[in-house]
Amino acid sequence: MKLGTTHYIDCAHFLPGHPRCGQLHGHTYKVEVIIEGENKQGMVLDFADMKKAVNEVLQDYDHKSLNDFLDYPSVENICEMLQGRLQDRLDLPFTIRVWEGEGKWAEL
């Protein structure tokens, strides 16, 4: 069974050398995390526990410049960074999808 939560963060970034995105600008990122596991005793995982784990990671980036964390903060690299941080907090297999505004996303 799959279970998911959706979160939002606002961040600034620029992509060094990119003709359009090379200037500092911002996005509202939508972060979806979907875990997969067995429904044991009525739940796969308590939503409160899942949201807490994800929010603990995302709070480090909200209202900050992603260039402080990544040399090239493309949505692909942001997704990989968040997935690596969440692996330490979620004991179940999961998928993460990071939306950069509307209609553009990366998923692991």
SULPE-V372287 format. One record per helix or strand. SS is the DSSP state (hx for helix, st for strand). FROM is the first residue (numbers start at 1). TO is the last residue. Records with the same first field share a line. If there is no record, write none. Layout:
SS->FROM-TO + FROM-TO
This chain:
st->2-13 + 25-36 + 40-40 + 43-43 + 64-65 + 93-100 + 105-107
hx->47-58 + 66-68 + 75-87
